[in-house]
């Protein structure tokens, strides 16, 4: 039987970074969460901003390289944008395919 469950934390945003107003950071710290797996859309905006902000705040960032996306831009394809972002973000995030998360020891 399915039940309606309330989320532990809900954040609606209209800015690039989920960390902009400090509420997410405060909630994560209050719950002793220090490792984040960041996925979603749009790679060159929200995903990049979230990864950069999380790392700057001291979180361990996991970026599944195939679990974020974007749309084609005027000068680059979506695949090129994602590949470039993965390369740049992997300088400070732990980057791996999403399927490997279930079997990885992320210590």
C-alpha positions as CSV (number, residue, x, y, z in Angstrom):
1,X,0.0,0.0,0.0
2,X,1.3,3.4,-0.9
3,X,1.2,6.2,1.7
4,X,1.6,9.9,1.4
5,X,4.9,10.7,2.9
6,X,6.2,14.1,3.8
7,X,9.7,14.9,2.6
8,X,12.3,15.4,5.3
9,X,13.2,18.7,3.7
10,X,11.7,20.6,0.8
11,X,13.3,23.5,-1.0
12,X,11.8,25.4,-3.9
13,X,14.3,27.7,-5.6
14,X,14.4,30.2,-8.3
15,X,18.2,30.8,-8.3
16,X,21.1,28.7,-9.6
17,X,22.4,27.3,-6.3
18,X,20.4,25.3,-3.8
19,X,22.6,26.7,-1.1
20,X,21.9,30.3,-1.9
21,X,19.8,31.2,1.1
22,X,21.5,29.0,3.7
23,X,18.5,26.9,4.6
24,X,19.8,23.7,2.9
25,X,23.2,24.0,4.4
26,X,21.7,24.6,7.9
27,X,19.4,21.5,7.5
28,X,22.2,19.3,6.3
29,X,24.5,20.3,9.1
30,X,21.7,19.9,11.7
31,X,21.3,16.3,10.5
32,X,25.1,15.6,10.4
33,X,25.1,15.1,6.6
34,X,28.4,15.8,5.0
35,X,28.3,13.9,1.7
36,X,26.0,14.8,-1.1
37,X,25.2,13.1,-4.4
38,X,24.2,15.8,-6.9
39,X,22.0,15.0,-9.9
40,X,19.5,16.8,-12.0
41,X,19.2,19.4,-14.7
42,X,20.6,21.8,-16.0
43,X,24.3,20.9,-16.0
44,X,25.9,24.2,-16.8
45,X,23.7,26.1,-14.4
46,X,22.1,24.4,-11.4
47,X,24.3,21.3,-11.3
48,X,27.5,23.3,-11.6
49,X,26.3,25.8,-9.0
50,X,25.2,23.2,-6.5
51,X,28.5,21.2,-6.8
52,X,30.6,24.3,-6.5
53,X,28.6,25.7,-3.5
54,X,28.6,22.3,-1.7
55,X,32.3,21.9,-2.1
56,X,33.0,25.5,-0.9
57,X,30.9,24.7,2.2
58,X,33.0,21.6,2.9
59,X,30.7,18.8,1.8
60,X,32.1,15.7,0.0
61,X,30.5,15.9,-3.4
62,X,29.6,12.9,-5.5
63,X,28.7,13.7,-9.1
64,X,27.2,10.8,-11.1
65,X,28.6,11.7,-14.5
66,X,25.5,10.3,-16.3
67,X,22.8,11.6,-13.9
68,X,22.7,15.2,-15.0
69,X,21.7,16.7,-18.3
70,X,21.1,19.8,-20.3
71,X,19.9,20.9,-23.7
72,X,21.8,21.8,-26.8
73,X,23.2,25.3,-26.8
74,X,23.9,27.6,-29.7
75,X,27.5,26.6,-29.9
76,X,27.7,23.2,-28.2
77,X,25.7,20.0,-28.0
78,X,24.2,18.9,-24.7
79,X,26.7,16.0,-24.7
80,X,29.6,18.4,-25.1
81,X,28.3,20.7,-22.3
82,X,27.9,17.7,-19.9
83,X,31.4,16.3,-20.8
84,X,33.0,19.6,-20.2
85,X,31.2,20.1,-16.9
86,X,32.2,16.6,-15.8
87,X,35.8,17.3,-16.6
88,X,35.8,20.6,-14.6
89,X,33.7,19.4,-11.7
90,X,35.7,16.2,-11.3
91,X,38.6,18.4,-10.1
92,X,36.9,18.5,-6.7
93,X,34.0,16.0,-6.8
94,X,34.1,12.3,-6.8
95,X,32.8,11.4,-10.3
96,X,31.6,8.0,-11.3
97,X,28.8,6.5,-13.3
98,X,25.4,6.3,-11.5
99,X,25.2,2.5,-11.8
100,X,28.4,2.1,-9.8
101,X,27.0,4.0,-6.8
102,X,25.2,0.8,-5.7
103,X,28.4,-1.2,-5.6
104,X,30.9,1.4,-4.7
105,X,32.6,1.8,-1.3
106,X,32.6,5.6,-1.1
107,X,34.8,6.0,1.9
